[in-house]
Amino acid sequence: MFCKVAGIFVYSDQADIAREIIGFARLNGRQSVVLTLGEKDAQALQNAGADKIIAIKGESEMIENYAQAIAVMLKDESAELFAVGATPRGRDLAARVAGYLDCAMVSDIAAAGFEGDQIVCTRMMYGGAVQQTEKLSGLSVITIPPGKFATAQGEASILSLELPADNRVSLMETAPIVKEGVDLSKAEKVVCVGMALDKAEDLQIARDLADVMGAELGCTRSIAEERHWLPVESYIGISGAVIKPKLYLSMGVSGQIQHVYGIRDAGLIVAIDTNEKAPIFKAADYGIVGDLYQVVPMLTEALKK
Ligand SMILES: Cc1cc2nc3c(=O)[nH]c(=O)nc-3n(C[C@H](O)[C@H](O)[C@H](O)COP(=O)(O)OP(=O)(O)OC[C@H]3O[C@@H](n4cnc5c(N)ncnc54)[C@H](O)[C@@H]3O)c2cc1C
């Protein structure tokens, strides 16, 4: 047995999310057993507060190929929950493991906790229009996006374990994607532009404000995907970046639910829009009803002083 009591088994190919899931286990008084592919990833998480780290050894370089073996391990260990980082690879693994276990699974939770033996998860449905709460019984699988839980600290022992791999899928090549934009998920302040801008050159108005605030520049999906004025990494929302800055300031962003999904965890939301009925004002802590072409340069000048 890896755990003295039923615990949370954790996997994420992104160490930051694994750290947060360990924090989630601690928060809920559960032991955590972290699975990694190989020793290097295990060492990177050794100080993250887990109870045990199992470095998987085997014939495959793809974690998905160990799904069946992981499912068997979870059953043998009487695990309570398999919590997986919601990355493309993590979602793939989670679905396969849940399939082998034939158990309950919830993807991309917005919040999670325990009520006795049951896991209670909240997640968004229908493009963020509805929030749904679900209770899971028995060994279950969930995927957890970044930025949901505080990390923990503490040393864990590492156990190396040989597992059988299903080699029907083999890795041919891994090539890095060259990202043009910033990583908004780590930004402390974000200035966000929407479709109110008349032309690409007007982005300078937002850049000037962002510079004086020390903020990163983000946008709505339409700016990135339709007008191609900013790289796709810059757009915020349910299908873009989910951000958690201390300050988010929007200009000419109507605040459709798919966009607001990405800023729900912002500390302070400030919105500038000509339409006083724009939904962004419902999400905002402070709002300015006005023309961004007038308001923003004034704000920039005021902040310079
Ligand atoms: C499945 C799905 C997923 C989606 N995912 C995302 C997502 O992840 N992120 C995202 O952003 N969108 C997403 N969308 C698109 C989303 O529904 C909206 O269409 C989009 O967010 C609107 O962008 P916007 O606010 O820039 O534009 P608009 O909705 O056109 O809003 C422009 C705003 O500017 C204001 N305005 C106009 N002129 C001025 C001025 N001079 N000064 C100040 N204000 C002015 C207007 O009053 C208006 O409120 C998704 C849609 C679907 C269907």
The ligand as an SDF file (V2000), in Angstrom:
LIG
                    3D

 53 58  0  0  0  0  0  0  0  0999 V2000
  -18.4470   28.4850  -27.9740 C   0  0  0  0  0  0  0  0  0  0  0  0
  -17.9580   29.8980  -27.8380 C   0  0  0  0  0  0  0  0  0  0  0  0
  -16.7920   30.1360  -27.1330 C   0  0  0  0  0  0  0  0  0  0  0  0
  -16.3270   31.4370  -26.9950 C   0  0  0  0  0  0  0  0  0  0  0  0
  -15.1960   31.6430  -26.2720 N   0  0  0  0  0  0  0  0  0  0  0  0
  -14.7870   32.9110  -26.0640 C   0  0  0  0  0  0  0  0  0  0  0  0
  -13.6410   33.1690  -25.2620 C   0  0  0  0  0  0  0  0  0  0  0  0
  -12.9780   32.2610  -24.7390 O   0  0  0  0  0  0  0  0  0  0  0  0
  -13.2760   34.4540  -25.0770 N   0  0  0  0  0  0  0  0  0  0  0  0
  -13.9650   35.5250  -25.6270 C   0  0  0  0  0  0  0  0  0  0  0  0
  -13.5620   36.6740  -25.4110 O   0  0  0  0  0  0  0  0  0  0  0  0
  -15.0350   35.2930  -26.3860 N   0  0  0  0  0  0  0  0  0  0  0  0
  -15.4630   34.0320  -26.6360 C   0  0  0  0  0  0  0  0  0  0  0  0
  -16.5490   33.8280  -27.4190 N   0  0  0  0  0  0  0  0  0  0  0  0
  -17.1360   34.9870  -28.1160 C   0  0  0  0  0  0  0  0  0  0  0  0
  -18.0800   35.7720  -27.2110 C   0  0  0  0  0  0  0  0  0  0  0  0
  -19.3440   35.1730  -27.2190 O   0  0  0  0  0  0  0  0  0  0  0  0
  -18.2090   37.2320  -27.6860 C   0  0  0  0  0  0  0  0  0  0  0  0
  -18.6240   37.2080  -29.0350 O   0  0  0  0  0  0  0  0  0  0  0  0
  -16.9400   38.0250  -27.5820 C   0  0  0  0  0  0  0  0  0  0  0  0
  -16.3330   37.8570  -26.3230 O   0  0  0  0  0  0  0  0  0  0  0  0
  -17.2820   39.4910  -27.7740 C   0  0  0  0  0  0  0  0  0  0  0  0
  -16.1030   40.2200  -27.8700 O   0  0  0  0  0  0  0  0  0  0  0  0
  -16.0680   41.7670  -27.5600 P   0  0  0  0  0  0  0  0  0  0  0  0
  -16.5590   42.0230  -26.1790 O   0  0  0  0  0  0  0  0  0  0  0  0
  -14.7070   42.2100  -27.9350 O   0  0  0  0  0  0  0  0  0  0  0  0
  -17.0590   42.3790  -28.6440 O   0  0  0  0  0  0  0  0  0  0  0  0
  -18.5470   42.9340  -28.5460 P   0  0  0  0  0  0  0  0  0  0  0  0
  -19.4520   41.9430  -27.9210 O   0  0  0  0  0  0  0  0  0  0  0  0
  -18.8840   43.4120  -29.9250 O   0  0  0  0  0  0  0  0  0  0  0  0
  -18.4620   44.1560  -27.5430 O   0  0  0  0  0  0  0  0  0  0  0  0
  -17.8930   45.3710  -27.8570 C   0  0  0  0  0  0  0  0  0  0  0  0
  -18.2120   46.3360  -26.7220 C   0  0  0  0  0  0  0  0  0  0  0  0
  -17.5720   47.5760  -26.9750 O   0  0  0  0  0  0  0  0  0  0  0  0
  -18.4420   48.6240  -26.5700 C   0  0  0  0  0  0  0  0  0  0  0  0
  -18.0100   49.8310  -27.2830 N   0  0  0  0  0  0  0  0  0  0  0  0
  -18.1800   50.1660  -28.5760 C   0  0  0  0  0  0  0  0  0  0  0  0
  -17.5460   51.3230  -28.8530 N   0  0  0  0  0  0  0  0  0  0  0  0
  -16.9600   51.7280  -27.7040 C   0  0  0  0  0  0  0  0  0  0  0  0
  -16.1160   52.8150  -27.3540 C   0  0  0  0  0  0  0  0  0  0  0  0
  -15.7540   53.7380  -28.2660 N   0  0  0  0  0  0  0  0  0  0  0  0
  -15.6700   52.9070  -26.0930 N   0  0  0  0  0  0  0  0  0  0  0  0
  -16.0160   51.9850  -25.1530 C   0  0  0  0  0  0  0  0  0  0  0  0
  -16.8010   50.9310  -25.4390 N   0  0  0  0  0  0  0  0  0  0  0  0
  -17.2570   50.7950  -26.7020 C   0  0  0  0  0  0  0  0  0  0  0  0
  -19.8230   48.1240  -26.9250 C   0  0  0  0  0  0  0  0  0  0  0  0
  -20.8050   48.8050  -26.1310 O   0  0  0  0  0  0  0  0  0  0  0  0
  -19.6860   46.6410  -26.5710 C   0  0  0  0  0  0  0  0  0  0  0  0
  -20.0870   46.4290  -25.2170 O   0  0  0  0  0  0  0  0  0  0  0  0
  -17.0270   32.5220  -27.5840 C   0  0  0  0  0  0  0  0  0  0  0  0
  -18.2000   32.2740  -28.2820 C   0  0  0  0  0  0  0  0  0  0  0  0
  -18.6670   30.9790  -28.4180 C   0  0  0  0  0  0  0  0  0  0  0  0
  -19.9480   30.7570  -29.1660 C   0  0  0  0  0  0  0  0  0  0  0  0
  1  2  1  0
  2  3  1  0
  2 52  2  0
  3  4  2  0
  4  5  1  0
  4 50  1  0
  5  6  2  0
  6  7  1  0
  6 13  1  0
  7  8  2  0
  7  9  1  0
  9 10  1  0
 10 11  2  0
 10 12  1  0
 12 13  2  0
 13 14  1  0
 14 15  1  0
 14 50  1  0
 15 16  1  0
 16 17  1  0
 16 18  1  0
 18 19  1  0
 18 20  1  0
 20 21  1  0
 20 22  1  0
 22 23  1  0
 23 24  1  0
 24 25  2  0
 24 26  1  0
 24 27  1  0
 27 28  1  0
 28 29  2  0
 28 30  1  0
 28 31  1  0
 31 32  1  0
 32 33  1  0
 33 34  1  0
 33 48  1  0
 34 35  1  0
 35 36  1  0
 35 46  1  0
 36 37  1  0
 36 45  1  0
 37 38  2  0
 38 39  1  0
 39 40  1  0
 39 45  2  0
 40 41  1  0
 40 42  2  0
 42 43  1  0
 43 44  2  0
 44 45  1  0
 46 47  1  0
 46 48  1  0
 48 49  1  0
 50 51  2  0
 51 52  1  0
 52 53  1  0
M  END
$$$$
